Structure formats: C-alpha cells, structure tokens
Amino acid sequence: MDIAVVNSLSYEQFVEVFGNAVEKCPLVAAAVWSSRPFTSIADIDDAFGHFIDSLPDSGKEGVLRCHPDLAGRDLQSGTLTADSLAEQSQAGLTQLGVAEAERIAVLNSQYKLRFGFPFVICARMNDKTSILQQLSQRLASDHAHELTHAIGEVKRICSLRLQALVCPTHLGPAQPNHVPPRL
Ligand SMILES: NC(=O)N[C@H]1NC(=O)NC1=O
C-alpha cells in the first residue's frame, strides 16, 4: 500500500490496517488517523511515535501491558497475534530448549514483579541470546529509565510493522540512488 492509498483510508479502514502497529492498541491508530495527510512512511511513523510519547506514564504502562510475554503463555497456547508470532519466531523464541524457556519465564516474572509491566523488546532486532542478556540487565534498571527504554522498544516494533504495511514510495517521482527513509 502506498502513501496515497493510506491517505485515502477512512478511519475504520485505517484502524483495520494499522490497528496492531502497536500491539493490541488500536486506539493509537485511531488517534493517529487525525494526523493525515501523511507524506511518507517516516511521517506516519513520527505520528505514531509522537502519540505514544504524549501519553502520561500510566498510558505508556498500559501500552506495555498489552504486549504478550516473550516465549510466554500466549506462544504456548497459540493465542499470539500474527505479528507477534512472526517476530518471536524470527528471534528464535519458538525454538527454545527447556532450560532457556525456564530461564526466560523466571526472568519475565521477576521483571513484571519489579516494574508492573512485561519486558518488551523488539524481537526482530535481537536473537534469543541478546534477549536473555538484556532481560537480565534491564531487571537492574530503575522504574523511570525502564519505562523510557521499554517505550523505545515499542516504537521500534511499531516502525518495523509500519514498514511491512506501507511501501516506501513517495508522492513525488523516485530519485536516482534514492535512499529509503530511516525509521
Ligand atoms: N514482550 C515483547 O517484547 N513482545 C513483543 N516484542 C516483539 O518484537 N513483538 C512482541 O509481541
């Protein structure tokens, strides 16, 4: 879908297409629709990012709480969203050994107990080793830093989901040696 098509979507259609850009938070897409017309994917991405940043801490925590645990119950019971399943699978989290699965489950519980929201990381930019490392490291963080870090990861996940939905064409003609926008 290109930008012109995105800009032509009704809000119902926009929420249908982008409703899971932020995991299980269609409200974000519903709010971002007001920022049309968009000029590029980067522009859409900025609108999602600004809306998330504008939330109070309780709203940011709410966004995090909509995320499933990595390698958690939803993965085992087959109830992950298609986006999340593809991401967790790419990071190798569907292929964990018994010890690795146990370790991530223990760390996920400790993390939730400490911060009151689940550990969130952009699975597509990591593998199971770096995820386990960062989970241990971030457990030692303080609440304010961790909230900021986790929301940064939500925005990374969102950027990659947007890139998969919108093709990088612009309203103007393609430039030679065109470099796609960095998200
Ligand atoms: N908990 C968590 O990080 N979940 C997510 N990460 C990601 O890349 N996709 C998710 O669903």
PDBQT file of the ligand as one rigid body, heavy atoms in Angstrom, charges set to zero:
ROOT
HETATM    1  N1  LIG A 201       7.094  -8.739  25.174  1.00  0.00    +0.000 N 
HETATM    2  C1  LIG A 201       7.523  -8.343  23.959  1.00  0.00    +0.000 C 
HETATM    3  O1  LIG A 201       8.588  -7.767  23.787  1.00  0.00    +0.000 OA
HETATM    4  N2  LIG A 201       6.700  -8.610  22.937  1.00  0.00    +0.000 N 
HETATM    5  C2  LIG A 201       6.971  -8.247  21.639  1.00  0.00    +0.000 C 
HETATM    6  N3  LIG A 201       8.216  -7.937  21.097  1.00  0.00    +0.000 N 
HETATM    7  C3  LIG A 201       8.112  -8.050  19.768  1.00  0.00    +0.000 C 
HETATM    8  O2  LIG A 201       9.019  -7.842  18.955  1.00  0.00    +0.000 OA
HETATM    9  N4  LIG A 201       6.870  -8.489  19.436  1.00  0.00    +0.000 N 
HETATM   10  C4  LIG A 201       6.134  -8.659  20.569  1.00  0.00    +0.000 C 
HETATM   11  O3  LIG A 201       4.992  -9.069  20.683  1.00  0.00    +0.000 OA
ENDROOT
TORSDOF 0
